[in-house]
Amino acid sequence: MPSQEMFDKVALLAEGALPAEATWQERREAYDSLLEVFPALDDVTSEEIVVGGITGLRYRAADSDDSRALLYLHGGGYCIGSQRSHAMIVSRLVHAAGCPIWFPLYRLAPEHPFPVPAEDCIAFWKGMLESGIDATRTGFAGDSTGGGLVFVVAQAARDRGIALPAACVSICPWTDMEGVGTWRDGDPKRDAFLTSGELEMFVEGYLGGANLRHPLAAPVYGDFAGLPPFLIQASATELLYDDAVRLAAELETAGNPAELEIAEPGTPHVWHHMVPDVPEALTSIRNAGTFIKVRTS
């Protein structure tokens, strides 16, 4: 059973749920306001960078190992999300992974629809390598949409002859635009952080009329051969549970079994946001960081 701290925070966030007719700007502001509830760590600094033509941020702490790196891809359905919505996760992951985090501010749909956000992330990774980053000492991580983008960028890098990282962490990944399994057909009340209506809105905002099975949008339909080791974290009751399980199965079929961490029933989508008060969030971030640190050191 999830901790009492988690129940309390889920109840608090439920009070601020947006109406279905909220604008994209209202949704972006609401997502960014998570930082007011779940603060970042003060001892992690950031600097603006431009890598591969894409603006981003580089986060580090005083004890970060600059010979290693972690590329972090934020969630938000390709339509919302920023450094503010994810500062609480990234600042703690800097410590857990023990290295700087490179954070692309990829362009968002619907203003920049498919495949712009995906191509921005691919360009950012290529730019990191061109700047001198050692792929063998670098990892990928991301949550939700970003968890899917971890697969997108890894698959695209392999296919385009770009070096792959040493390891990947995919948190509550969204990789299926059709909604096979839990997110279209599951209990709409099963996940406190995400609804099927929101996912449908993100699909329309990002893809419009594009192919729902294009690997740059739905990497579950891509090729899993030759990818790095993966840690996949998900909740047993979140809407995207089936995505995580299908991805783990595809990796195993390709001869690269993933480490699959499934949180207890009642844990919402990307519970990692709920730091520092929720112990499950701190534990999952620590596990993700350790997975990267061990494989990039």
N, C-alpha and C positions, 0 to 999 in steps of 0.2 A: 504494500500500500504506500502511495506517495506520502511524503512528510506533511505535517500540519502547516509548515511554512509554505509549501507549494500550494496547498488548498487555499490558504489565505491570499496569496498573490494572484491566483487564478480568479478568485472572487473579486478582488480589487480591479483587475483588468476588465472583467466582464461588465463592470459598471460604465466603462467608457466606450462600449461597442458603438461603431458608427452605423447610421442607417444605410440601407441598400443604395439610396440615391446619392450618397456622398461623392463629391468630385475627386478626381485624381489628386489634386492639390491638397484637399482635406485629408485624403488617405495618407499622403506622404507626410504631412505635418503630424498626423496622429501616430504614425510609425516612428517618426523621429522623436516624438515626445516620450518614448520608452526610456530615453536617457535621463529624464527627470525622475523616473521611478527606480531605475537600475543604473547606478552611476558607474562611470569608468574609473580606472585607477589613476591617481594623480602622478605616479612615478613613471608612467609610460608617456613618452613624447612622440609627436608626429611632425613630419615635414612634407610639404607638397612636392611632388615629383611629376615629371612627364616621361613616360616610358612607352616606347613604341608608338608615339603620337597620342597616347591616352593619358589624361590627367589622373593622378592617384595620390595616395599617401603612403609614407613609410613610417611605421611605428617601431620604436625600440625602447628598451630599458637600459639602465646603466650597466647591467651585467649581461646584455645580449651578446651572443657569439655572431659577429658580423661575417664570419666565413660561411655561415649557413643562412637560409632564408625560407620563408613560408609565404606563398601566394594565397591570399584569402579572398574568396568571391562571395559577396553578400547576397542574402535572399531578399524577397519582396515581389515575387511573381513577374519579374522583368519590368515592372511598372512603378514600384516604390522601393524605398531602401536607400541608405546612404551611410556615410561615416558616423552620423549621429545615431542611427538606429542600431548600429552594431559596435559602438565604441566599448560597451561593457563586456562584450564577448572578446573582441580583439585585444583589448588591453590585458585581459587575464591570459589569453592564449600566448601572448608575447612571453610571459613568464613561464607558462607551462611548456612551451616548445623551446624556450631558451634562445630565441633568435629573433631578428627583426621580421616584421610582417609587412608585406607589400600588398596594398589594397587599391585595386583599380576602381575609379569612379566611372564605370561603364555607363554609356548613355541609355536612358530608359525609354521604354514604350509607354504609351502609344505614339509619342512624338518621334521616336526612333524605333520602328517596328523590326521584327525579324528580317534578317539575321544580325542586325547591328549590335545588340548587346553581346551576343556570342562572339562575333568577330572582334569586338573591342577587347574582350578578355583574351582571345587567342593572340591578338597583336601585342597586348601587354606582356604576356608570357614570353613571346618571341623577343620583345624589347628587353626584358630582364636578362635573357641569355646574352643578347648582344652587348649589354652593359657589363658583362663579365661574371654574372652569377653562375655558379657551378651547379648544374642540374643534379648531380649525384649527391649534393648536400642541400637540396631544396625539396620542399613538399608542397602539395596543394591541400587546401581545406575550404569548405564552404557549407552554407546551410540553406535548406529548402531549395529555392531556385539556384542558389549558389552551390548547393550539394549536387544538383544536376549539372551545373556548369563545370564542376570538377571533372565529371565524365566527358562532357562536351569538349573541353579544352584538351584533356588527355587523349581522347580518340582523334581529334583533329590534328594534334601535334604528331602523333604516330603516323597518320595518313599523309601529312605534309612534309615529313622528314625533319621535324623539329624535335629536339631532345625532350625526353620525358623526365619528370621528377622522380625522386627516389621512393616516394610514398604519398598516399592520398587519404584524406579523411572527408567523408561525405556525411553530413549531418541532416537527417530527415529529408533525404533527397526527393526532389520532384523531377521526374524524368519521363512521365507519360502524359501527353496532352489530351488523350482520349478519355482518361479517367477509368481505365479498367480496374475493377475491384473496389476498394474501399472508398475512394473519394467521390465517385458519382453515386454508387449504389449502397454505401454504408449508412449507418445511423448518423443523421446530420448533427446530432448533439454529442457525438463521441469525442469531439476535439474542441477544447475551449479557445484555442488560438486561431483556428482556421475553419472555414466553411466551404462546402461545395460551390455555393454561389460565388464566393470570392475567387475560387479557382477558375470557374467558368468565365468570370469577368477578366481575369488575367490572360486566359487563353485567347479571348477575343481581342484584348488590348495588344497582346504581343504578336499573335499570328494573323489575325484577320482571316483571310481566306487561304493562308499558306498551308502546306502539307502537314497534317498533324503528326505524321510519322517521320518527318525529316530528322536525321540524326543530330543536326545542330540544335533542334528543339526538343527532341525526344530521344535521348541517347540510349534508352532501353532497347531501341531498335537498331542501335549501332553495333559495331564489332568490338568484342571484349578481349580479343587475343592481344598478347604482348603489353598489357597495361601494368602499371606498378602495383605493389601491395596496397590493399584498401582496408580501412576501418570504416564501417557503416554504422551509424548510430540512429536509432528510431525508437518511437514509443509503440507499445502493443495496441494502443487505442487511438493513435492519431490517424487522420484521414489518409496520409500518405504511407501508411504501414506497408501496403502491398508493393509500392515502388521499391522500398528498401529490400524486401524479401526477394523480389524478382531480380534485382541487381545482384544480390549476393549469389543467387542461383546461376545467373549468366556468367559471373566471374568464376564460379566453381566449374562450370561446364568448360570454360576456356582454360582450365588447369591452374587457376589462380584464386583459390578459395579466400574469400574476404573474412575478416573478423567482424562479426555481426553482434552489436550490443543492443539489446532490446530493453527499454525501460518499462517499468511496471505499468499495468493498466491504470488509467487516470492521469497519466503524464501527458501534457499537451505538446503540440508541435513546437519544435525548437525551444524547449524549456531552458536551454542554455542562456537565454536572455535574463533569467530571473536570479541574477547575482547581485549582491553577495549573500542574500538572506536564505536562499533555497539550497540546501546541501546537495541535492541531486544535480543542480546546474554546475556547481563547483567541481563535483566529482567527474562529470562528463567532460568538462573542459580540460581538466587535468589529464584524463585518459587520452583525449585527442592529442594534447600536447606531447605526452609521453610517447605515443605511437610515432609521431613525426620526429621527435628528438632522437629516439633510438635508431631510426632508419636513415637519418641524415648526418649523424655524428661520425 
